[in-house]
Amino acid sequence: MKFSKPKPLSGDKNKRLNSKESTNCEYSAAWSDVDKIKSHSEVTVPSEENVANAKDWVDNGSKL
């Protein structure tokens, strides 16, 4: 059995490098369904359910 030296990644076959289409899907993000907005900083706060769903996705469903 002959082993070859691994080659560095060049990105030649990566379709996303020159793509003009957005790959993010913000409608399913935890912060997209705002539960409330903090008055002093105007930071959006997602609902507890959305945070739990996002955590579940990261823990179990994310295959990035």
Buried (B, 14 or more C-beta within 10 A) or exposed (E): EEEEEEEEEEEEEEEEEEEEEEEEEEEEEBBEBEEEEEEEEEEEEBEEEBBEBBEEEEEEEEEE
